[in-house]
Amino acid sequence: MKFPWKETPILYGEDARRFEEEMKRVDAMSEEERQANWKKLCKDVDDFCKEWNVTIKI
C-alpha cells in the first residue's frame, strides 16, 4: 500500500449510541433474515450489473 491505514476513530455521544443500537439490531437478526438479505443483495447486484453492463470477476 502506498499509505498506511489511519487509526479507527473513537465514537462519542450520539454517534456511539447510534453505533451500539445498530450493532444490536444486526445481532438480533435470525438466520432466515440474514439469508434473505444476502439473496436480495445478490439479486440487486446482478440487476445493477445487467443494467449498467458491468462484469464482476471474483
PDBQT receptor file of N, H, CA, C and O in Angstrom, charges set to zero:
ATOM      1  N   MET A   1       0.827  -1.176   0.000  1.00  0.00    +0.000 N 
ATOM      2  CA  MET A   1       0.000   0.000   0.000  1.00  0.00    +0.000 C 
ATOM      3  C   MET A   1       0.874   1.244   0.000  1.00  0.00    +0.000 C 
ATOM      4  O   MET A   1       1.979   1.266   0.542  1.00  0.00    +0.000 OA
ATOM      5  N   LYS A   2       0.354   2.230  -0.604  1.00  0.00    +0.000 N 
ATOM      6  H   LYS A   2      -0.543   2.212  -1.044  1.00  0.00    +0.000 HD
ATOM      7  CA  LYS A   2       1.102   3.472  -0.689  1.00  0.00    +0.000 C 
ATOM      8  C   LYS A   2       1.071   4.239   0.632  1.00  0.00    +0.000 C 
ATOM      9  O   LYS A   2       2.082   4.803   1.052  1.00  0.00    +0.000 OA
ATOM     10  N   PHE A   3      -0.087   4.258   1.281  1.00  0.00    +0.000 N 
ATOM     11  H   PHE A   3      -0.908   3.800   0.939  1.00  0.00    +0.000 HD
ATOM     12  CA  PHE A   3      -0.241   4.983   2.525  1.00  0.00    +0.000 C 
ATOM     13  C   PHE A   3      -0.693   4.030   3.624  1.00  0.00    +0.000 C 
ATOM     14  O   PHE A   3      -1.506   3.145   3.360  1.00  0.00    +0.000 OA
ATOM     15  N   PRO A   4      -0.191   4.182   4.853  1.00  0.00    +0.000 N 
ATOM     16  CA  PRO A   4      -0.656   3.330   5.947  1.00  0.00    +0.000 C 
ATOM     17  C   PRO A   4      -2.101   3.662   6.316  1.00  0.00    +0.000 C 
ATOM     18  O   PRO A   4      -2.572   4.780   6.106  1.00  0.00    +0.000 OA
ATOM     19  N   TRP A   5      -2.780   2.682   6.862  1.00  0.00    +0.000 N 
ATOM     20  H   TRP A   5      -2.397   1.774   7.033  1.00  0.00    +0.000 HD
ATOM     21  CA  TRP A   5      -4.153   2.908   7.301  1.00  0.00    +0.000 C 
ATOM     22  C   TRP A   5      -4.164   3.816   8.521  1.00  0.00    +0.000 C 
ATOM     23  O   TRP A   5      -3.275   3.753   9.370  1.00  0.00    +0.000 OA
ATOM     24  N   LYS A   6      -5.173   4.650   8.592  1.00  0.00    +0.000 N 
ATOM     25  H   LYS A   6      -5.895   4.702   7.903  1.00  0.00    +0.000 HD
ATOM     26  CA  LYS A   6      -5.335   5.510   9.760  1.00  0.00    +0.000 C 
ATOM     27  C   LYS A   6      -6.012   4.711  10.871  1.00  0.00    +0.000 C 
ATOM     28  O   LYS A   6      -6.697   3.721  10.614  1.00  0.00    +0.000 OA
ATOM     29  N   GLU A   7      -5.810   5.154  12.096  1.00  0.00    +0.000 N 
ATOM     30  H   GLU A   7      -5.253   5.958  12.305  1.00  0.00    +0.000 HD
ATOM     31  CA  GLU A   7      -6.464   4.509  13.225  1.00  0.00    +0.000 C 
ATOM     32  C   GLU A   7      -7.970   4.714  13.143  1.00  0.00    +0.000 C 
ATOM     33  O   GLU A   7      -8.445   5.732  12.641  1.00  0.00    +0.000 OA
ATOM     34  N   THR A   8      -8.703   3.741  13.637  1.00  0.00    +0.000 N 
ATOM     35  H   THR A   8      -8.317   2.914  14.045  1.00  0.00    +0.000 HD
ATOM     36  CA  THR A   8     -10.160   3.864  13.686  1.00  0.00    +0.000 C 
ATOM     37  C   THR A   8     -10.519   4.902  14.749  1.00  0.00    +0.000 C 
ATOM     38  O   THR A   8     -10.044   4.814  15.882  1.00  0.00    +0.000 OA
ATOM     39  N   PRO A   9     -11.349   5.879  14.397  1.00  0.00    +0.000 N 
ATOM     40  CA  PRO A   9     -11.691   6.904  15.389  1.00  0.00    +0.000 C 
ATOM     41  C   PRO A   9     -12.581   6.340  16.493  1.00  0.00    +0.000 C 
ATOM     42  O   PRO A   9     -13.340   5.395  16.276  1.00  0.00    +0.000 OA
ATOM     43  N   ILE A  10     -12.478   6.922  17.656  1.00  0.00    +0.000 N 
ATOM     44  H   ILE A  10     -11.861   7.690  17.833  1.00  0.00    +0.000 HD
ATOM     45  CA  ILE A  10     -13.319   6.554  18.789  1.00  0.00    +0.000 C 
ATOM     46  C   ILE A  10     -14.608   7.354  18.681  1.00  0.00    +0.000 C 
ATOM     47  O   ILE A  10     -14.583   8.564  18.455  1.00  0.00    +0.000 OA
ATOM     48  N   LEU A  11     -15.732   6.669  18.843  1.00  0.00    +0.000 N 
ATOM     49  H   LEU A  11     -15.753   5.686  19.027  1.00  0.00    +0.000 HD
ATOM     50  CA  LEU A  11     -17.031   7.333  18.744  1.00  0.00    +0.000 C 
ATOM     51  C   LEU A  11     -17.472   7.839  20.114  1.00  0.00    +0.000 C 
ATOM     52  O   LEU A  11     -17.273   7.175  21.132  1.00  0.00    +0.000 OA
ATOM     53  N   TYR A  12     -18.069   9.020  20.119  1.00  0.00    +0.000 N 
ATOM     54  H   TYR A  12     -18.230   9.560  19.293  1.00  0.00    +0.000 HD
ATOM     55  CA  TYR A  12     -18.580   9.638  21.341  1.00  0.00    +0.000 C 
ATOM     56  C   TYR A  12     -20.017  10.085  21.122  1.00  0.00    +0.000 C 
ATOM     57  O   TYR A  12     -20.467  10.259  19.989  1.00  0.00    +0.000 OA
ATOM     58  N   GLY A  13     -20.721  10.264  22.220  1.00  0.00    +0.000 N 
ATOM     59  H   GLY A  13     -20.355  10.122  23.140  1.00  0.00    +0.000 HD
ATOM     60  CA  GLY A  13     -22.049  10.875  22.191  1.00  0.00    +0.000 C 
ATOM     61  C   GLY A  13     -23.053  10.130  21.329  1.00  0.00    +0.000 C 
ATOM     62  O   GLY A  13     -23.167   8.906  21.397  1.00  0.00    +0.000 OA
ATOM     63  N   GLU A  14     -23.775  10.886  20.520  1.00  0.00    +0.000 N 
ATOM     64  H   GLU A  14     -23.683  11.880  20.464  1.00  0.00    +0.000 HD
ATOM     65  CA  GLU A  14     -24.859  10.335  19.707  1.00  0.00    +0.000 C 
ATOM     66  C   GLU A  14     -24.334   9.317  18.696  1.00  0.00    +0.000 C 
ATOM     67  O   GLU A  14     -25.006   8.323  18.418  1.00  0.00    +0.000 OA
ATOM     68  N   ASP A  15     -23.153   9.549  18.147  1.00  0.00    +0.000 N 
ATOM     69  H   ASP A  15     -22.607  10.357  18.372  1.00  0.00    +0.000 HD
ATOM     70  CA  ASP A  15     -22.571   8.589  17.204  1.00  0.00    +0.000 C 
ATOM     71  C   ASP A  15     -22.348   7.239  17.874  1.00  0.00    +0.000 C 
ATOM     72  O   ASP A  15     -22.631   6.198  17.280  1.00  0.00    +0.000 OA
ATOM     73  N   ALA A  16     -21.845   7.245  19.099  1.00  0.00    +0.000 N 
ATOM     74  H   ALA A  16     -21.615   8.090  19.581  1.00  0.00    +0.000 HD
ATOM     75  CA  ALA A  16     -21.599   5.999  19.827  1.00  0.00    +0.000 C 
ATOM     76  C   ALA A  16     -22.917   5.283  20.129  1.00  0.00    +0.000 C 
ATOM     77  O   ALA A  16     -23.004   4.064  19.984  1.00  0.00    +0.000 OA
ATOM     78  N   ARG A  17     -23.931   6.024  20.543  1.00  0.00    +0.000 N 
ATOM     79  H   ARG A  17     -23.860   7.014  20.660  1.00  0.00    +0.000 HD
ATOM     80  CA  ARG A  17     -25.240   5.413  20.832  1.00  0.00    +0.000 C 
ATOM     81  C   ARG A  17     -25.850   4.802  19.573  1.00  0.00    +0.000 C 
ATOM     82  O   ARG A  17     -26.378   3.690  19.605  1.00  0.00    +0.000 OA
ATOM     83  N   ARG A  18     -25.773   5.531  18.479  1.00  0.00    +0.000 N 
ATOM     84  H   ARG A  18     -25.344   6.434  18.453  1.00  0.00    +0.000 HD
ATOM     85  CA  ARG A  18     -26.322   5.045  17.215  1.00  0.00    +0.000 C 
ATOM     86  C   ARG A  18     -25.588   3.771  16.766  1.00  0.00    +0.000 C 
ATOM     87  O   ARG A  18     -26.217   2.826  16.288  1.00  0.00    +0.000 OA
ATOM     88  N   PHE A  19     -24.271   3.750  16.919  1.00  0.00    +0.000 N 
ATOM     89  H   PHE A  19     -23.760   4.517  17.307  1.00  0.00    +0.000 HD
ATOM     90  CA  PHE A  19     -23.488   2.572  16.552  1.00  0.00    +0.000 C 
ATOM     91  C   PHE A  19     -23.895   1.366  17.399  1.00  0.00    +0.000 C 
ATOM     92  O   PHE A  19     -24.078   0.272  16.864  1.00  0.00    +0.000 OA
ATOM     93  N   GLU A  20     -24.038   1.553  18.709  1.00  0.00    +0.000 N 
ATOM     94  H   GLU A  20     -23.889   2.441  19.143  1.00  0.00    +0.000 HD
ATOM     95  CA  GLU A  20     -24.438   0.451  19.579  1.00  0.00    +0.000 C 
ATOM     96  C   GLU A  20     -25.815  -0.080  19.207  1.00  0.00    +0.000 C 
ATOM     97  O   GLU A  20     -26.015  -1.294  19.170  1.00  0.00    +0.000 OA
ATOM     98  N   GLU A  21     -26.763   0.802  18.933  1.00  0.00    +0.000 N 
ATOM     99  H   GLU A  21     -26.600   1.789  18.963  1.00  0.00    +0.000 HD
ATOM    100  CA  GLU A  21     -28.108   0.376  18.551  1.00  0.00    +0.000 C 
ATOM    101  C   GLU A  21     -28.067  -0.413  17.242  1.00  0.00    +0.000 C 
ATOM    102  O   GLU A  21     -28.748  -1.429  17.105  1.00  0.00    +0.000 OA
ATOM    103  N   GLU A  22     -27.277   0.053  16.291  1.00  0.00    +0.000 N 
ATOM    104  H   GLU A  22     -26.724   0.879  16.403  1.00  0.00    +0.000 HD
ATOM    105  CA  GLU A  22     -27.173  -0.648  15.006  1.00  0.00    +0.000 C 
ATOM    106  C   GLU A  22     -26.551  -2.037  15.199  1.00  0.00    +0.000 C 
ATOM    107  O   GLU A  22     -26.972  -2.994  14.550  1.00  0.00    +0.000 OA
ATOM    108  N   MET A  23     -25.573  -2.152  16.069  1.00  0.00    +0.000 N 
ATOM    109  H   MET A  23     -25.232  -1.374  16.596  1.00  0.00    +0.000 HD
ATOM    110  CA  MET A  23     -24.955  -3.453  16.342  1.00  0.00    +0.000 C 
ATOM    111  C   MET A  23     -25.963  -4.410  16.979  1.00  0.00    +0.000 C 
ATOM    112  O   MET A  23     -25.976  -5.598  16.654  1.00  0.00    +0.000 OA
ATOM    113  N   LYS A  24     -26.795  -3.912  17.870  1.00  0.00    +0.000 N 
ATOM    114  H   LYS A  24     -26.785  -2.947  18.133  1.00  0.00    +0.000 HD
ATOM    115  CA  LYS A  24     -27.815  -4.763  18.489  1.00  0.00    +0.000 C 
ATOM    116  C   LYS A  24     -28.830  -5.224  17.447  1.00  0.00    +0.000 C 
ATOM    117  O   LYS A  24     -29.266  -6.375  17.469  1.00  0.00    +0.000 OA
ATOM    118  N   ARG A  25     -29.203  -4.341  16.548  1.00  0.00    +0.000 N 
ATOM    119  H   ARG A  25     -28.850  -3.406  16.530  1.00  0.00    +0.000 HD
ATOM    120  CA  ARG A  25     -30.193  -4.684  15.527  1.00  0.00    +0.000 C 
ATOM    121  C   ARG A  25     -29.645  -5.767  14.601  1.00  0.00    +0.000 C 
ATOM    122  O   ARG A  25     -30.368  -6.695  14.237  1.00  0.00    +0.000 OA
ATOM    123  N   VAL A  26     -28.402  -5.656  14.228  1.00  0.00    +0.000 N 
ATOM    124  H   VAL A  26     -27.816  -4.903  14.525  1.00  0.00    +0.000 HD
ATOM    125  CA  VAL A  26     -27.807  -6.640  13.327  1.00  0.00    +0.000 C 
ATOM    126  C   VAL A  26     -27.681  -7.987  14.023  1.00  0.00    +0.000 C 
ATOM    127  O   VAL A  26     -27.979  -9.020  13.424  1.00  0.00    +0.000 OA
ATOM    128  N   ASP A  27     -27.247  -7.992  15.273  1.00  0.00    +0.000 N 
ATOM    129  H   ASP A  27     -27.005  -7.152  15.760  1.00  0.00    +0.000 HD
ATOM    130  CA  ASP A  27     -27.089  -9.245  16.003  1.00  0.00    +0.000 C 
ATOM    131  C   ASP A  27     -28.416  -9.938  16.249  1.00  0.00    +0.000 C 
ATOM    132  O   ASP A  27     -28.448 -11.158  16.411  1.00  0.00    +0.000 OA
ATOM    133  N   ALA A  28     -29.514  -9.189  16.283  1.00  0.00    +0.000 N 
ATOM    134  H   ALA A  28     -29.487  -8.198  16.152  1.00  0.00    +0.000 HD
ATOM    135  CA  ALA A  28     -30.818  -9.755  16.595  1.00  0.00    +0.000 C 
ATOM    136  C   ALA A  28     -31.480 -10.416  15.382  1.00  0.00    +0.000 C 
ATOM    137  O   ALA A  28     -32.580 -10.954  15.504  1.00  0.00    +0.000 OA
ATOM    138  N   MET A  29     -30.829 -10.384  14.216  1.00  0.00    +0.000 N 
ATOM    139  H   MET A  29     -29.935  -9.947  14.117  1.00  0.00    +0.000 HD
ATOM    140  CA  MET A  29     -31.425 -10.979  13.017  1.00  0.00    +0.000 C 
ATOM    141  C   MET A  29     -31.347 -12.501  13.083  1.00  0.00    +0.000 C 
ATOM    142  O   MET A  29     -30.354 -13.060  13.548  1.00  0.00    +0.000 OA
ATOM    143  N   SER A  30     -32.393 -13.159  12.619  1.00  0.00    +0.000 N 
ATOM    144  H   SER A  30     -33.200 -12.705  12.241  1.00  0.00    +0.000 HD
ATOM    145  CA  SER A  30     -32.386 -14.614  12.575  1.00  0.00    +0.000 C 
ATOM    146  C   SER A  30     -31.591 -15.082  11.359  1.00  0.00    +0.000 C 
ATOM    147  O   SER A  30     -31.274 -14.289  10.472  1.00  0.00    +0.000 OA
ATOM    148  N   GLU A  31     -31.280 -16.340  11.324  1.00  0.00    +0.000 N 
ATOM    149  H   GLU A  31     -31.537 -16.985  12.045  1.00  0.00    +0.000 HD
ATOM    150  CA  GLU A  31     -30.538 -16.906  10.196  1.00  0.00    +0.000 C 
ATOM    151  C   GLU A  31     -31.342 -16.767   8.901  1.00  0.00    +0.000 C 
ATOM    152  O   GLU A  31     -30.766 -16.536   7.837  1.00  0.00    +0.000 OA
ATOM    153  N   GLU A  32     -32.662 -16.905   8.985  1.00  0.00    +0.000 N 
ATOM    154  H   GLU A  32     -33.130 -17.093   9.848  1.00  0.00    +0.000 HD
ATOM    155  CA  GLU A  32     -33.507 -16.761   7.798  1.00  0.00    +0.000 C 
ATOM    156  C   GLU A  32     -33.467 -15.322   7.270  1.00  0.00    +0.000 C 
ATOM    157  O   GLU A  32     -33.423 -15.099   6.060  1.00  0.00    +0.000 OA
ATOM    158  N   GLU A  33     -33.482 -14.345   8.194  1.00  0.00    +0.000 N 
ATOM    159  H   GLU A  33     -33.517 -14.526   9.177  1.00  0.00    +0.000 HD
ATOM    160  CA  GLU A  33     -33.402 -12.937   7.782  1.00  0.00    +0.000 C 
ATOM    161  C   GLU A  33     -32.056 -12.632   7.122  1.00  0.00    +0.000 C 
ATOM    162  O   GLU A  33     -31.990 -11.905   6.132  1.00  0.00    +0.000 OA
ATOM    163  N   ARG A  34     -30.999 -13.191   7.679  1.00  0.00    +0.000 N 
ATOM    164  H   ARG A  34     -31.053 -13.781   8.484  1.00  0.00    +0.000 HD
ATOM    165  CA  ARG A  34     -29.666 -12.979   7.096  1.00  0.00    +0.000 C 
ATOM    166  C   ARG A  34     -29.600 -13.571   5.682  1.00  0.00    +0.000 C 
ATOM    167  O   ARG A  34     -29.062 -12.943   4.770  1.00  0.00    +0.000 OA
ATOM    168  N   GLN A  35     -30.147 -14.772   5.503  1.00  0.00    +0.000 N 
ATOM    169  H   GLN A  35     -30.584 -15.281   6.244  1.00  0.00    +0.000 HD
ATOM    170  CA  GLN A  35     -30.144 -15.407   4.179  1.00  0.00    +0.000 C 
ATOM    171  C   GLN A  35     -30.986 -14.602   3.196  1.00  0.00    +0.000 C 
ATOM    172  O   GLN A  35     -30.596 -14.430   2.041  1.00  0.00    +0.000 OA
ATOM    173  N   ALA A  36     -32.130 -14.112   3.643  1.00  0.00    +0.000 N 
ATOM    174  H   ALA A  36     -32.447 -14.251   4.581  1.00  0.00    +0.000 HD
ATOM    175  CA  ALA A  36     -32.988 -13.315   2.776  1.00  0.00    +0.000 C 
ATOM    176  C   ALA A  36     -32.283 -12.018   2.372  1.00  0.00    +0.000 C 
ATOM    177  O   ALA A  36     -32.367 -11.597   1.219  1.00  0.00    +0.000 OA
ATOM    178  N   ASN A  37     -31.591 -11.389   3.318  1.00  0.00    +0.000 N 
ATOM    179  H   ASN A  37     -31.522 -11.731   4.256  1.00  0.00    +0.000 HD
ATOM    180  CA  ASN A  37     -30.847 -10.176   3.000  1.00  0.00    +0.000 C 
ATOM    181  C   ASN A  37     -29.743 -10.457   1.993  1.00  0.00    +0.000 C 
ATOM    182  O   ASN A  37     -29.521  -9.669   1.075  1.00  0.00    +0.000 OA
ATOM    183  N   TRP A  38     -29.047 -11.582   2.164  1.00  0.00    +0.000 N 
ATOM    184  H   TRP A  38     -29.227 -12.223   2.910  1.00  0.00    +0.000 HD
ATOM    185  CA  TRP A  38     -27.963 -11.943   1.253  1.00  0.00    +0.000 C 
ATOM    186  C   TRP A  38     -28.510 -12.201  -0.157  1.00  0.00    +0.000 C 
ATOM    187  O   TRP A  38     -27.925 -11.753  -1.143  1.00  0.00    +0.000 OA
ATOM    188  N   LYS A  39     -29.612 -12.911  -0.247  1.00  0.00    +0.000 N 
ATOM    189  H   LYS A  39     -30.088 -13.275   0.554  1.00  0.00    +0.000 HD
ATOM    190  CA  LYS A  39     -30.209 -13.190  -1.560  1.00  0.00    +0.000 C 
ATOM    191  C   LYS A  39     -30.672 -11.900  -2.235  1.00  0.00    +0.000 C 
ATOM    192  O   LYS A  39     -30.490 -11.733  -3.441  1.00  0.00    +0.000 OA
ATOM    193  N   LYS A  40     -31.265 -10.992  -1.469  1.00  0.00    +0.000 N 
ATOM    194  H   LYS A  40     -31.413 -11.127  -0.489  1.00  0.00    +0.000 HD
ATOM    195  CA  LYS A  40     -31.700  -9.716  -2.033  1.00  0.00    +0.000 C 
ATOM    196  C   LYS A  40     -30.499  -8.906  -2.515  1.00  0.00    +0.000 C 
ATOM    197  O   LYS A  40     -30.547  -8.307  -3.589  1.00  0.00    +0.000 OA
ATOM    198  N   LEU A  41     -29.429  -8.884  -1.734  1.00  0.00    +0.000 N 
ATOM    199  H   LEU A  41     -29.390  -9.371  -0.861  1.00  0.00    +0.000 HD
ATOM    200  CA  LEU A  41     -28.226  -8.166  -2.126  1.00  0.00    +0.000 C 
ATOM    201  C   LEU A  41     -27.664  -8.738  -3.432  1.00  0.00    +0.000 C 
ATOM    202  O   LEU A  41     -27.321  -7.986  -4.344  1.00  0.00    +0.000 OA
ATOM    203  N   CYS A  42     -27.572 -10.064  -3.519  1.00  0.00    +0.000 N 
ATOM    204  H   CYS A  42     -27.852 -10.675  -2.779  1.00  0.00    +0.000 HD
ATOM    205  CA  CYS A  42     -27.062 -10.696  -4.741  1.00  0.00    +0.000 C 
ATOM    206  C   CYS A  42     -27.932 -10.349  -5.945  1.00  0.00    +0.000 C 
ATOM    207  O   CYS A  42     -27.411 -10.063  -7.023  1.00  0.00    +0.000 OA
ATOM    208  N   LYS A  43     -29.258 -10.371  -5.771  1.00  0.00    +0.000 N 
ATOM    209  H   LYS A  43     -29.682 -10.603  -4.896  1.00  0.00    +0.000 HD
ATOM    210  CA  LYS A  43     -30.167 -10.024  -6.866  1.00  0.00    +0.000 C 
ATOM    211  C   LYS A  43     -29.980  -8.569  -7.280  1.00  0.00    +0.000 C 
ATOM    212  O   LYS A  43     -29.932  -8.261  -8.471  1.00  0.00    +0.000 OA
ATOM    213  N   ASP A  44     -29.873  -7.669  -6.295  1.00  0.00    +0.000 N 
ATOM    214  H   ASP A  44     -29.912  -7.919  -5.327  1.00  0.00    +0.000 HD
ATOM    215  CA  ASP A  44     -29.684  -6.251  -6.594  1.00  0.00    +0.000 C 
ATOM    216  C   ASP A  44     -28.376  -6.013  -7.346  1.00  0.00    +0.000 C 
ATOM    217  O   ASP A  44     -28.332  -5.210  -8.278  1.00  0.00    +0.000 OA
ATOM    218  N   VAL A  45     -27.321  -6.703  -6.946  1.00  0.00    +0.000 N 
ATOM    219  H   VAL A  45     -27.357  -7.355  -6.189  1.00  0.00    +0.000 HD
ATOM    220  CA  VAL A  45     -26.030  -6.562  -7.636  1.00  0.00    +0.000 C 
ATOM    221  C   VAL A  45     -26.145  -7.083  -9.065  1.00  0.00    +0.000 C 
ATOM    222  O   VAL A  45     -25.654  -6.446  -9.997  1.00  0.00    +0.000 OA
ATOM    223  N   ASP A  46     -26.786  -8.229  -9.242  1.00  0.00    +0.000 N 
ATOM    224  H   ASP A  46     -27.185  -8.747  -8.485  1.00  0.00    +0.000 HD
ATOM    225  CA  ASP A  46     -26.975  -8.785 -10.591  1.00  0.00    +0.000 C 
ATOM    226  C   ASP A  46     -27.778  -7.831 -11.469  1.00  0.00    +0.000 C 
ATOM    227  O   ASP A  46     -27.428  -7.598 -12.626  1.00  0.00    +0.000 OA
ATOM    228  N   ASP A  47     -28.856  -7.281 -10.915  1.00  0.00    +0.000 N 
ATOM    229  H   ASP A  47     -29.141  -7.470  -9.975  1.00  0.00    +0.000 HD
ATOM    230  CA  ASP A  47     -29.675  -6.335 -11.680  1.00  0.00    +0.000 C 
ATOM    231  C   ASP A  47     -28.870  -5.106 -12.077  1.00  0.00    +0.000 C 
ATOM    232  O   ASP A  47     -28.959  -4.635 -13.211  1.00  0.00    +0.000 OA
ATOM    233  N   PHE A  48     -28.085  -4.590 -11.138  1.00  0.00    +0.000 N 
ATOM    234  H   PHE A  48     -28.013  -4.972 -10.217  1.00  0.00    +0.000 HD
ATOM    235  CA  PHE A  48     -27.257  -3.424 -11.428  1.00  0.00    +0.000 C 
ATOM    236  C   PHE A  48     -26.256  -3.739 -12.543  1.00  0.00    +0.000 C 
ATOM    237  O   PHE A  48     -26.084  -2.957 -13.478  1.00  0.00    +0.000 OA
ATOM    238  N   CYS A  49     -25.606  -4.891 -12.426  1.00  0.00    +0.000 N 
ATOM    239  H   CYS A  49     -25.746  -5.526 -11.667  1.00  0.00    +0.000 HD
ATOM    240  CA  CYS A  49     -24.598  -5.272 -13.424  1.00  0.00    +0.000 C 
ATOM    241  C   CYS A  49     -25.218  -5.417 -14.808  1.00  0.00    +0.000 C 
ATOM    242  O   CYS A  49     -24.617  -5.011 -15.803  1.00  0.00    +0.000 OA
ATOM    243  N   LYS A  50     -26.406  -5.987 -14.878  1.00  0.00    +0.000 N 
ATOM    244  H   LYS A  50     -26.894  -6.316 -14.070  1.00  0.00    +0.000 HD
ATOM    245  CA  LYS A  50     -27.076  -6.137 -16.170  1.00  0.00    +0.000 C 
ATOM    246  C   LYS A  50     -27.481  -4.778 -16.733  1.00  0.00    +0.000 C 
ATOM    247  O   LYS A  50     -27.314  -4.522 -17.926  1.00  0.00    +0.000 OA
ATOM    248  N   GLU A  51     -28.007  -3.919 -15.887  1.00  0.00    +0.000 N 
ATOM    249  H   GLU A  51     -28.143  -4.127 -14.918  1.00  0.00    +0.000 HD
ATOM    250  CA  GLU A  51     -28.470  -2.610 -16.335  1.00  0.00    +0.000 C 
ATOM    251  C   GLU A  51     -27.314  -1.742 -16.833  1.00  0.00    +0.000 C 
ATOM    252  O   GLU A  51     -27.459  -1.026 -17.824  1.00  0.00    +0.000 OA
ATOM    253  N   TRP A  52     -26.178  -1.801 -16.158  1.00  0.00    +0.000 N 
ATOM    254  H   TRP A  52     -26.060  -2.383 -15.353  1.00  0.00    +0.000 HD
ATOM    255  CA  TRP A  52     -25.052  -0.936 -16.475  1.00  0.00    +0.000 C 
ATOM    256  C   TRP A  52     -23.945  -1.671 -17.249  1.00  0.00    +0.000 C 
ATOM    257  O   TRP A  52     -22.875  -1.113 -17.491  1.00  0.00    +0.000 OA
ATOM    258  N   ASN A  53     -24.212  -2.911 -17.628  1.00  0.00    +0.000 N 
ATOM    259  H   ASN A  53     -25.082  -3.364 -17.432  1.00  0.00    +0.000 HD
ATOM    260  CA  ASN A  53     -23.254  -3.707 -18.402  1.00  0.00    +0.000 C 
ATOM    261  C   ASN A  53     -21.900  -3.796 -17.686  1.00  0.00    +0.000 C 
ATOM    262  O   ASN A  53     -20.854  -3.483 -18.253  1.00  0.00    +0.000 OA
ATOM    263  N   VAL A  54     -21.957  -4.228 -16.435  1.00  0.00    +0.000 N 
ATOM    264  H   VAL A  54     -22.807  -4.483 -15.974  1.00  0.00    +0.000 HD
ATOM    265  CA  VAL A  54     -20.759  -4.345 -15.592  1.00  0.00    +0.000 C 
ATOM    266  C   VAL A  54     -20.454  -5.820 -15.406  1.00  0.00    +0.000 C 
ATOM    267  O   VAL A  54     -21.360  -6.630 -15.208  1.00  0.00    +0.000 OA
ATOM    268  N   THR A  55     -19.171  -6.167 -15.470  1.00  0.00    +0.000 N 
ATOM    269  H   THR A  55     -18.435  -5.509 -15.631  1.00  0.00    +0.000 HD
ATOM    270  CA  THR A  55     -18.737  -7.536 -15.220  1.00  0.00    +0.000 C 
ATOM    271  C   THR A  55     -17.927  -7.556 -13.935  1.00  0.00    +0.000 C 
ATOM    272  O   THR A  55     -17.008  -6.757 -13.756  1.00  0.00    +0.000 OA
ATOM    273  N   ILE A  56     -18.272  -8.472 -13.045  1.00  0.00    +0.000 N 
ATOM    274  H   ILE A  56     -19.018  -9.121 -13.191  1.00  0.00    +0.000 HD
ATOM    275  CA  ILE A  56     -17.552  -8.607 -11.786  1.00  0.00    +0.000 C 
ATOM    276  C   ILE A  56     -16.783  -9.921 -11.836  1.00  0.00    +0.000 C 
ATOM    277  O   ILE A  56     -17.362 -10.983 -12.068  1.00  0.00    +0.000 OA
ATOM    278  N   LYS A  57     -15.499  -9.840 -11.618  1.00  0.00    +0.000 N 
ATOM    279  H   LYS A  57     -15.030  -8.978 -11.429  1.00  0.00    +0.000 HD
ATOM    280  CA  LYS A  57     -14.657 -11.044 -11.588  1.00  0.00    +0.000 C 
ATOM    281  C   LYS A  57     -14.232 -11.285 -10.159  1.00  0.00    +0.000 C 
ATOM    282  O   LYS A  57     -13.656 -10.409  -9.514  1.00  0.00    +0.000 OA
ATOM    283  N   ILE A  58     -14.519 -12.477  -9.667  1.00  0.00    +0.000 N 
ATOM    284  H   ILE A  58     -14.987 -13.188 -10.191  1.00  0.00    +0.000 HD
ATOM    285  CA  ILE A  58     -14.172 -12.829  -8.278  1.00  0.00    +0.000 C 
ATOM    286  C   ILE A  58     -13.080 -13.858  -8.290  1.00  0.00    +0.000 C 
ATOM    287  O   ILE A  58     -12.634 -14.297  -7.230  1.00  0.00    +0.000 OA
TER     288      ILE A  58
